[in-house]
C-alpha cells in the first residue's frame, strides 16, 4: 500500500464548538492514544465525576482547562495505515488570532467546525478567511453537534448552502462538508447509521484520501541552507550546497542563476542522502553541485535562468501583527526570508482588513492580531514571488532587531 504524504491540518471554530473534543474523538477512535495517557485521562475524569473527557487530550495545561479555555496552539501527531497526520488545534477567541495564523502557516487543510444549532457565524467567516489568506487550499466544514438537531438533513443542507455563498470570496479549491457529532462519534472514524441521508465519507477517511496541493509544477526555487566544504584530504575538492527544494524540479544539466550575484552556471550533480540522482522535486532535501567554482553563501537562491522571481526593495505585503507592541512606521526591523536576512522599514500602512466584516478600512496603526496591507522598503533588493503564486517564497517574518521577537508574518502581494 502506498504511503501518502504527511497531512498537516488545523482545526478552527467558535468557543465551545467542540474542536478539542473532535480531535480527542479522532485520536481515541483511531486507537492513537498511548495506554499510559489514556489511563491518566480516565483517572482525571473519574476524579471529576464524569465520563472520559476527550477534550483533555488537547487541553494540556490544567490551569487553562479549569478556566474553560484552550490557549496557544496544541500540536498532536498520529498515524493510520494510510497516512501520518500533524494536527494544530488553534484557540477560538478572536484575541488569539496570531495563534491561528501560526497554526495555519504550515497547514495543508483546515477543518472549520460549525455548531449545527447556530449555523454560519461571524467567527466562521473569520476562520475561513484567515485559512484562505494563509494559502490553505483544502477545507472541511464539519457541522458538529448534529445529534442535538436530531440528525437533521435540512439543517445540514442549509449550513452547506450558507457556507457555499461565502466561499466564492475565498481561495479554497476543494471544500468537503461532513455532518458529525464529536461527542457521540458520528461520522468521525466510521460512517454513522444516524445519517443515512449523508452519502459522503467519514472524517478520517476523508483526511486519509485528500490530496494536498503540490508545488511541483511551480517555478523552480531552491535556497541554500548549508554550504558543505569538508576539511579532510579525501574530500578536499567537494563543494555542495544543501537545502530544500521549495518548488518545481531540478535536473542535472539545468542552466541556473545564483541570486543575488546574478551568476549563471549549470547543475553537474545532485545528491540525496549521499546518493547521486538525476532529478529532484519540491519537498526533497538535496545537495546541488555546480559547474563553476562560485562564491555562494547561506541564503542565496538558485533558480532556472528562464524562471526568474521578482526583484525589488519596494514591496507591498500583507502583514499579520503578532507582537504586543504596535508596529512603528519608520522603525528598522529585520526581514527574514527563509535563510536570508535584510533590514527593512515600514513606509506606509495602506489599509487594515476587518476580518469579521470583510471590509478594508484606513488605518494609522497596527496592533496585536491586526491584519493589514503595508508598504516596506528593504536595504538591499529581495528576490521573491507573490504569496498567491508561491507560498514558499512569497512569505517572510519581521523580527524586532532589539528584542529579536518575531513581530509580524508577511505575505507578499503582486506589487
Buried (B, 14 or more C-beta within 10 A) or exposed (E): EEEBEEBBBBBBBBEEBBBBBBBBBBBBBBEBBEEEEBEEBEEBBEEEEEEBBBBBBBBEEEEBBEEEBBBBBBBBEBEBEBBBBBBBBBBBBBEBBBBBBBBBBEBBBBBBBBBBEEBBBEBBBBBBBBBBBBBBBBBBBBBBBBBBBEBBBEBBBBBBEBBEEBBEEBBBEEBBBBBBBBBBBBBBBBBBEBBEEBEBBBBBBBBBEBEBBEBEEBBBBBBBBEBBEEEEEEEEEEBBBBBBBBBBBBBBEBEBBBBBEEBEBBBEBBBEEEEEBEEBBBBBEBBBBBBEEBEBEBBBBBBBEEBEBBEBEEBBBBBBBBBEEEBBBEEEBBBBBBBBBBEBBBBEBBBBBBBEEEEEEEBEEBBBBBBBBBBBBBEEBBBBBBBEBBBBBBBBBBBBBEEEEBBBBBBBBEE
